[in-house]
Each structure stands twice: as structure tokens, then as C-alpha cells.
Amino acid sequence: MGNTKLAAGIDFPIIEVSRLGGGRLVLGKPEGSFPWQMVVVYRGKHCPLCTKYLRALSLLLPRYHAEGVDVVAVSADTAEKAALQMEKIKPGFTIGYDLSIPQMQQLGLYISKPRSPEETDRPFAEPGIFVINESGRLQVVDISSAPFARPDLQTLLVGIEFIRNPDNRYPIRGTY
């Protein structure tokens, strides 16, 4: 296993993927006036739990935006699969696709092989969330080896609100 887990507090690696709808998406570089970015890695169209998670994220999106967080989601799916899944979700956030195995390894994600051709046609990343602060540093990281072990999006949002409140002077944790 060549995966190295990303350490909290490091400069987030700049990774470029294809953007659903055209163009490129740069992970780690918030768009618009947002100072922070949250990158949500999801397994792909074959994962009903991912669809449910991305729907929940879409409902919370206005609050993430109000907190200054640009939200993007990315998978190893093809453009066609990503588009089909997003028809069901109708997210308000940007979707990236074609995340490569070397990019998954660079992010320290767990990678799974399809159980069957019916599941999907290529290796895919298990879930991961990366919250990148205004300095481009990894503020919060959560990597899972299974689709049913992910942070609660409401709890994560409350944590980001706490961190971003300057009165709290909350440092990046887990850097010992």
C-alpha cells in the first residue's frame, strides 16, 4: 500500500480534475469569495449511501456558504456516471470526476476494487473529507475505509463555525 495519509496542518496538495459541466476543478483552491474549501470525496454512482450523503450536504450548503466554505465533491466516476447521479441529487455545489488512482493515493484515500462489473467498472476511492483553510492548509481531515463511516455533516458544520469564530482561536488539531 503506497498510500500516505495527509497530516493535519500541511499545505493541501493542489489536484486538478475534470468539472461536471465542463472545464477543470482545482481541489484545494476555493472559488469565488470563499476563503475556505471543503472537498468531499465520494465513492460514485454505484453507492446509494453517497447519494444520500450528497443530498444532505446540498441541504446544508447555504449554511456552509454562509460560513465562508466553498464545497466541492469528487469521485473516480466518468462524466456520464457523475451526471446521471447528479440528476438525482441536483447539488448546488461543484462536482469533479475522473479522480485518478495516483490522485487518490496523493490524498491518502482508501481505494477499493469493484466487487463485480455490475457495481462499477474501475477502482474507486472510499469516502474522505478535507477542509482547507484560508492559508491553503489542511484544517480538518476525515478518511474512511467504508461508505457507512463518515462524519455527520451538521456536526462538521458546527465545528467549522466554531473554528472560524476568531474569538475561539482554535488551532489545527492532531499535529503532535
N, C-alpha and C positions, 0 to 999 in steps of 0.2 A: 504494500500500500504506500503510494507516494504522496498521499495527502498530508499536508501540514496545516493544522488548524491555525486560523488567523488570531493573533493576540490582540486583546483589547488595547486600545490606545495607539496602535500603529497607524501609519498613513494607509488609507484604504487603497488597494490596487485599482488602477483605472482599467476597466474592462469594457470593451465595446461589443455590442450585439446588434442584431437587426431589430428594428422597431416595427411592431404591427401597424400597418397603415403606411409604411414607407420610411426610409431614412435609417438613421443609426441612433442607438440609445447608449449613452455613456453611463455605466454604473459608477456611482461614487461622485458624480457631478450633478448637484441639484439643478433643476431647470427653473426658469422664471425668477421670481424674487425670493424663493425659498432658501434659507440658509442651511437647512439640514436635508438629508435624503434617507429614506428607508427603502432598502432593496429587499423584496420578498421573493425568495426562490421557491417555486412550486414544482411539483412532480410532472404535471402535464395533464392533458385532456383525459387520459385513462383513469384519473384519480378523482372520484366523487367527493372525497374529503377536501381536496384542493378547491373544487368548485364552490363548496360550502364556505370555506375559509375566505376565498377571494370575494364572495358575495358579502360576507360580514365586514370585510375590510372596506368594501365600496360604501357600505352604510356609514362607517366611521370616518370616511375620507374628509368630509368638511371639518371635522374636529382636528384631524392630523394637519390639514392645511392651515387651520387657524393657529396651530402651534408652530407653524413655520417649517413643516416637514413635507417635502416632495416625496410622493410614494410611487414606486415602480415595482412591477412584478416581472419575473423572467423564468423561462423554462427551456429545456432542450427540445421542445416540440418544434415541428415545422411550422411555417407560416399558416398553412391550411388548417392544421390541428388547432393551433392557437386561436385562429379566427373562429373556428366552429365552437370552441369552448367559450370564447368571449361573447358570442351571440347569446349564450345562456346567462352570462354574468352582467354584461353591459357595464363594465367598470368605468369609473371616472378617472382612473389613473392609467399611465402608460404601460404597455405590455411589450416586453422583449422576448425574442425567441431565438432558437438555434444556439443556445448556450453549449459550447463545445466541452468535451471531456477535459482538455487542458485547462479551460477556464474554470470548470467545476473543481478541479484539483487545486488551482490557484486560490480559490475561495475556501478550500478546506472542507468541501461538502462531501457527504457520503454519496456514493454513486451505486446505483443498482442496475442489474441486467433485467430485461423483461422476463417475466415468468413464462410468457407464451407470446407468439406473434399477434394474438388477439388483444393482449394487454397493450403493447406498443412495439414499435419497430427498432428501437435503439436504446442504449443505456441512458439513464436519466438521473438527475440529481434528486436526492431526498431533500426535505424542506430545510430552509435556512432563512434567517432574518439578520440583516446588517443595518444598523442605524449609524449613519455617518454625520458627524457634527460639522459646524461651520468652518472648522480648520481642516476638514478632509480626513479627520481621524476616526477610527472605529470606536464609537461610544458604547454600543451595545451589540453583542453578537449572540445568536442562538442557532445552534446547528443540531439537527435531529437525524436519526437513522431510520425513522419510521413516520408515516403520514399522520398518525394519531397522537404524536407527541410534539406539540407546538405551543408557543406562548399564546395566552389569551390576549386578543387584540385590544380589548378595553383596558385590561391591567397594564399592558405595554404602553398604551396611550397615557394613562395616568402617571406612569413612571417617567415618560418623556416630558410631560408637563412639569413634573417635579424637578427634573434635571435642568430643564430650560429656564426655570424661575431663578433669576440671578441672586435672589435673596438666600437661596438654599446652598449656593456654592458647592454643588455636588460634583465630586471628581469622577473620572472614568474608573470604574471598579474592575478588580480582577487582574491588576497589573503587577502583583507581587512576584 
